[in-house]
Amino acid sequence: MLRIHFTPEDLTRVKVAPGPDFLWEIANSVQTLQRTDGERVFGAWRRWVRPRLPPSRQLLSPLLPPRGYSPDFLTPTSGDRTTLQAAIDTLLGTPRPRLRTELTRLAGSTRLPGWTRALAEGDAGTLAQLGDALHAYQAQALLPHWRHVRADIDADRARRMQSLMNGGTEGLLAGLGPDVRWRPPVLEVTYPTNQELRLAGRGLVLQPSFFCWPTPTTLADGQLPPVLVHPILHTAGWATPPGGTEPAVDRDPLARLLGRTRAQLLRAARTGCSTVEAARTLQVTHPAVSQHMNVLRAAGLITTIRTAGRGLHLATAEGRALLAVEDGGVRSGPGQAAPT
């Protein structure tokens, strides 16, 4: 059990991360790739990605075992992380004593290859190889699916904002899923080990993660900036091979109801999109997007807000309810209920 202790000041300093964190998605996906559970959500992706992984992936798996401890320096919560390169630069700047401490702890539970001794000593060449491995893994395993990663995390952020507006910070914390229980002033999280995290006025960042599975996770060192990384709901059929055929209609009930393009547009409108953005994402023409949006609008599934000549398409309550039913078919964790 992970127990996160809040002070009154911490309740005013809870934040939802603005989008996916590059290194958390890499770390969580490397771990998920080594697991066998979550077949319904990740099975197709595992089968697609395994033959495509670069040889350098062998540098990542020993550092990120599927269960148990993994070093905090691989997922920094401070420094510039706005791009993958910036995040990797932050990682590569980890002080040598911290590298040695965290890798020594990892060696206590996992048999590590010999090259990790050079990493623990901060060897520049080994650190550079680790950085290259992170870049290569992101390009081969995650980048082809990054549109889905970002879209589903944006949708989760929208749900968190709705929880915040309806129930305040306590509603936000209580709505994180069945593996999280808010018992003021403590947030209890299902966790493989017993850990106490005292925020002490530092606040907490909630980081939705596409590849976090099956329960939330956090950093092992409670002195680092606090973060709770949590699973999200996944769009049905997200792991269809990029560049291949679209998901078969019989595997996409929403497409069967609305048609493939309109189903994709409704999903895009969950967090808001313009005609230009939708056309670029779906690779269809602007007139086609406008025509389909007109049909969705007439059905009461979206509304369009126009400001300064720009139209923003948003799913209505009815549209979100339809998407919530779809989300219920692909769960982000054991027992995860569809959002309301």
PADO-790977 format. One record per residue (C-alpha): residue number from 1; x negated, y, z negated. Coordinates in steps of 0.5 Angstrom, whole numbers, plus 500, padded with zeros to 3 digits. Each point is the difference from the previous one (the first is absolute). Layout:
BEGIN
{atom NUM,{X,Y,Z}}
...
// end
This chain:
BEGIN
{atom 1,{500,500,500}}
{atom 2,{498,507,502}}
{atom 3,{502,505,495}}
{atom 4,{499,508,502}}
{atom 5,{501,504,494}}
{atom 6,{503,507,502}}
{atom 7,{500,507,496}}
{atom 8,{505,505,501}}
{atom 9,{495,504,505}}
{atom 10,{499,494,504}}
{atom 11,{507,499,502}}
{atom 12,{499,507,503}}
{atom 13,{494,498,504}}
{atom 14,{503,494,504}}
{atom 15,{498,500,507}}
{atom 16,{502,496,506}}
{atom 17,{494,499,505}}
{atom 18,{501,504,506}}
{atom 19,{499,494,505}}
{atom 20,{496,493,500}}
{atom 21,{493,500,497}}
{atom 22,{495,497,505}}
{atom 23,{496,496,495}}
{atom 24,{506,498,496}}
{atom 25,{503,497,506}}
{atom 26,{493,497,502}}
{atom 27,{499,497,493}}
{atom 28,{507,497,500}}
{atom 29,{501,497,507}}
{atom 30,{493,496,499}}
{atom 31,{503,497,493}}
{atom 32,{507,499,504}}
{atom 33,{496,497,505}}
{atom 34,{497,495,496}}
{atom 35,{507,498,496}}
{atom 36,{505,495,503}}
{atom 37,{506,503,496}}
{atom 38,{504,506,504}}
{atom 39,{501,495,506}}
{atom 40,{506,504,502}}
{atom 41,{497,507,500}}
{atom 42,{493,499,502}}
{atom 43,{500,493,503}}
{atom 44,{500,502,507}}
{atom 45,{495,506,499}}
{atom 46,{495,494,497}}
{atom 47,{501,496,506}}
{atom 48,{499,506,505}}
{atom 49,{494,503,496}}
{atom 50,{496,494,498}}
{atom 51,{497,498,507}}
{atom 52,{498,508,501}}
{atom 53,{497,501,494}}
{atom 54,{492,503,501}}
{atom 55,{495,496,497}}
{atom 56,{498,506,495}}
{atom 57,{507,498,496}}
{atom 58,{495,495,497}}
{atom 59,{498,506,496}}
{atom 60,{506,502,497}}
{atom 61,{504,493,498}}
{atom 62,{495,499,494}}
{atom 63,{501,507,497}}
{atom 64,{507,499,501}}
{atom 65,{502,493,497}}
{atom 66,{508,498,501}}
{atom 67,{501,501,493}}
{atom 68,{497,503,494}}
{atom 69,{495,505,499}}
{atom 70,{497,504,506}}
{atom 71,{495,506,499}}
{atom 72,{504,507,499}}
{atom 73,{494,504,505}}
{atom 74,{504,496,506}}
{atom 75,{506,504,499}}
{atom 76,{498,507,497}}
{atom 77,{505,505,498}}
{atom 78,{496,506,500}}
{atom 79,{496,504,505}}
{atom 80,{503,501,507}}
{atom 81,{504,495,503}}
{atom 82,{504,503,506}}
{atom 83,{496,496,505}}
{atom 84,{497,493,500}}
{atom 85,{493,503,501}}
{atom 86,{501,505,494}}
{atom 87,{503,494,496}}
{atom 88,{494,496,502}}
{atom 89,{495,505,498}}
{atom 90,{503,501,493}}
{atom 91,{499,492,499}}
{atom 92,{493,500,503}}
{atom 93,{498,506,495}}
{atom 94,{502,496,494}}
{atom 95,{494,501,495}}
{atom 96,{496,494,499}}
{atom 97,{501,498,493}}
{atom 98,{508,499,501}}
{atom 99,{498,496,506}}
{atom 100,{496,495,496}}
{atom 101,{505,500,494}}
{atom 102,{506,499,504}}
{atom 103,{496,494,505}}
{atom 104,{498,497,493}}
{atom 105,{507,500,498}}
{atom 106,{502,497,506}}
{atom 107,{494,495,500}}
{atom 108,{503,497,493}}
{atom 109,{506,497,504}}
{atom 110,{498,499,507}}
{atom 111,{494,497,503}}
{atom 112,{497,506,504}}
{atom 113,{495,499,506}}
{atom 114,{493,502,499}}
{atom 115,{501,507,504}}
{atom 116,{504,503,495}}
{atom 117,{494,501,496}}
{atom 118,{497,505,505}}
{atom 119,{507,503,499}}
{atom 120,{500,500,493}}
{atom 121,{493,504,500}}
{atom 122,{503,505,505}}
{atom 123,{496,498,506}}
{atom 124,{501,505,506}}
{atom 125,{500,495,505}}
{atom 126,{505,495,497}}
{atom 127,{505,506,498}}
{atom 128,{500,502,507}}
{atom 129,{502,493,502}}
{atom 130,{505,500,495}}
{atom 131,{503,506,504}}
{atom 132,{499,497,507}}
{atom 133,{504,494,497}}
{atom 134,{506,505,498}}
{atom 135,{500,503,506}}
{atom 136,{500,494,504}}
{atom 137,{506,497,496}}
{atom 138,{504,506,500}}
{atom 139,{499,500,508}}
{atom 140,{502,493,501}}
{atom 141,{505,498,494}}
{atom 142,{504,506,499}}
{atom 143,{499,505,505}}
{atom 144,{505,497,505}}
{atom 145,{505,500,494}}
{atom 146,{499,506,497}}
{atom 147,{506,503,503}}
{atom 148,{504,495,496}}
{atom 149,{496,501,494}}
{atom 150,{501,508,500}}
{atom 151,{507,500,502}}
{atom 152,{502,495,494}}
{atom 153,{496,504,495}}
{atom 154,{504,506,503}}
{atom 155,{506,496,499}}
{atom 156,{498,498,493}}
{atom 157,{498,507,498}}
{atom 158,{507,503,502}}
{atom 159,{503,495,495}}
{atom 160,{496,502,495}}
{atom 161,{502,507,501}}
{atom 162,{507,498,500}}
{atom 163,{499,497,493}}
{atom 164,{496,506,497}}
{atom 165,{506,504,503}}
{atom 166,{505,496,497}}
{atom 167,{497,498,493}}
{atom 168,{494,504,499}}
{atom 169,{493,498,498}}
{atom 170,{503,494,496}}
{atom 171,{505,498,506}}
{atom 172,{493,500,505}}
{atom 173,{497,495,495}}
{atom 174,{506,496,498}}
{atom 175,{501,499,508}}
{atom 176,{493,497,502}}
{atom 177,{503,493,500}}
{atom 178,{501,493,496}}
{atom 179,{493,500,498}}
{atom 180,{500,507,497}}
{atom 181,{504,501,493}}
{atom 182,{500,507,497}}
{atom 183,{501,500,493}}
{atom 184,{498,507,497}}
{atom 185,{495,502,500}}
{atom 186,{497,494,503}}
{atom 187,{500,497,507}}
{atom 188,{500,493,500}}
{atom 189,{497,496,506}}
{atom 190,{500,493,501}}
{atom 191,{492,498,501}}
{atom 192,{496,494,500}}
{atom 193,{496,503,494}}
{atom 194,{501,504,494}}
{atom 195,{498,507,501}}
{atom 196,{502,507,496}}
{atom 197,{499,506,504}}
{atom 198,{501,507,496}}
{atom 199,{501,506,504}}
{atom 200,{498,505,495}}
{atom 201,{503,506,504}}
{atom 202,{497,498,507}}
{atom 203,{506,498,503}}
{atom 204,{501,494,505}}
{atom 205,{500,499,508}}
{atom 206,{505,495,502}}
{atom 207,{497,497,507}}
{atom 208,{504,496,504}}
{atom 209,{496,495,504}}
{atom 210,{502,496,506}}
{atom 211,{496,494,498}}
{atom 212,{501,500,493}}
{atom 213,{502,493,498}}
{atom 214,{504,498,496}}
{atom 215,{500,504,494}}
{atom 216,{497,507,498}}
{atom 217,{493,501,499}}
{atom 218,{495,506,497}}
{atom 219,{493,501,499}}
{atom 220,{496,496,494}}
{atom 221,{497,506,497}}
{atom 222,{505,504,496}}
{atom 223,{495,506,500}}
{atom 224,{501,501,508}}
{atom 225,{505,504,503}}
{atom 226,{507,496,498}}
{atom 227,{503,497,506}}
{atom 228,{506,495,501}}
{atom 229,{500,496,507}}
{atom 230,{506,497,501}}
{atom 231,{504,496,505}}
{atom 232,{505,502,505}}
{atom 233,{505,498,505}}
{atom 234,{498,498,507}}
{atom 235,{504,501,506}}
{atom 236,{502,493,503}}
{atom 237,{496,498,506}}
{atom 238,{494,505,498}}
{atom 239,{495,494,502}}
{atom 240,{501,499,507}}
{atom 241,{494,500,504}}
{atom 242,{498,507,502}}
{atom 243,{500,501,507}}
{atom 244,{504,494,501}}
{atom 245,{508,499,501}}
{atom 246,{505,503,496}}
{atom 247,{503,496,494}}
{atom 248,{505,495,503}}
{atom 249,{507,503,499}}
{atom 250,{502,494,496}}
{atom 251,{495,502,495}}
{atom 252,{502,507,499}}
{atom 253,{507,500,498}}
{atom 254,{500,508,500}}
{atom 255,{498,500,507}}
{atom 256,{505,495,502}}
{atom 257,{505,505,497}}
{atom 258,{498,506,503}}
{atom 259,{495,498,505}}
{atom 260,{492,500,499}}
{atom 261,{499,508,502}}
{atom 262,{506,502,495}}
{atom 263,{498,496,495}}
{atom 264,{492,502,500}}
{atom 265,{503,508,500}}
{atom 266,{504,499,494}}
{atom 267,{494,497,497}}
{atom 268,{496,506,502}}
{atom 269,{506,505,497}}
{atom 270,{500,497,493}}
{atom 271,{494,504,499}}
{atom 272,{502,506,505}}
{atom 273,{497,500,507}}
{atom 274,{500,505,506}}
{atom 275,{502,498,507}}
{atom 276,{493,501,502}}
{atom 277,{497,496,494}}
{atom 278,{505,494,502}}
{atom 279,{498,500,507}}
{atom 280,{493,500,499}}
{atom 281,{501,494,494}}
{atom 282,{505,496,504}}
{atom 283,{496,502,507}}
{atom 284,{507,502,503}}
{atom 285,{502,506,504}}
{atom 286,{503,506,496}}
{atom 287,{506,500,504}}
{atom 288,{501,492,498}}
{atom 289,{499,502,493}}
{atom 290,{505,506,500}}
{atom 291,{505,495,503}}
{atom 292,{499,495,495}}
{atom 293,{500,505,494}}
{atom 294,{507,503,503}}
{atom 295,{503,493,499}}
{atom 296,{497,499,493}}
{atom 297,{503,507,498}}
{atom 298,{507,498,503}}
{atom 299,{500,494,496}}
{atom 300,{498,504,494}}
{atom 301,{493,496,499}}
{atom 302,{496,506,501}}
{atom 303,{501,508,499}}
{atom 304,{495,505,503}}
{atom 305,{498,506,497}}
{atom 306,{497,506,505}}
{atom 307,{495,505,497}}
{atom 308,{497,505,504}}
{atom 309,{501,496,507}}
{atom 310,{498,494,497}}
{atom 311,{505,494,499}}
{atom 312,{498,495,494}}
{atom 313,{504,494,500}}
{atom 314,{502,497,493}}
{atom 315,{504,493,498}}
{atom 316,{506,502,497}}
{atom 317,{503,496,494}}
{atom 318,{503,495,504}}
{atom 319,{494,499,504}}
{atom 320,{495,499,494}}
{atom 321,{505,495,498}}
{atom 322,{500,496,506}}
{atom 323,{492,500,499}}
{atom 324,{501,498,493}}
{atom 325,{503,494,502}}
{atom 326,{495,498,505}}
{atom 327,{494,502,495}}
{atom 328,{504,495,495}}
{atom 329,{498,494,505}}
{atom 330,{492,501,500}}
{atom 331,{498,501,493}}
{atom 332,{494,504,497}}
{atom 333,{500,495,494}}
{atom 334,{503,494,496}}
{atom 335,{507,503,498}}
{atom 336,{499,507,504}}
{atom 337,{507,502,501}}
{atom 338,{503,504,506}}
{atom 339,{500,508,498}}
{atom 340,{506,504,499}}
// end
